[in-house]
Amino acid sequence: MCTEIKQLHLNLGTTIVYVTHDQVEAMTLATVIAVLRDGSIQQLGTPGKFYNRPTNIFVADFMGSPSMNLVPVEFATNGGASDTR
């Protein structure tokens, strides 16, 4: 079915909105992806942007199989103040 949808999209040359929770399907079919959380767009872009530069921790944790390793770190600014994320 995914192959048929992709071919239809290429043949028609029109915009198709396809909703899925399957990340592999989204990364394979899409030219542009939107990740939503609680009704708000977290990131909008190409599959490559999602893979290489997730906008925030939610997107980084959501995308990928296996999921991305997230490690909490502490960093200091030039002024000596620290922040934990």
Buried (B, 14 or more C-beta within 10 A) or exposed (E): EEEEEBEEBEEEEEEEEEEEEEBEBBBEBBEEBEBEEEEEEBBEBEBEBBEEEBBEEBBBEBBBEEEBEEEEEEEEEEEEEEEEE
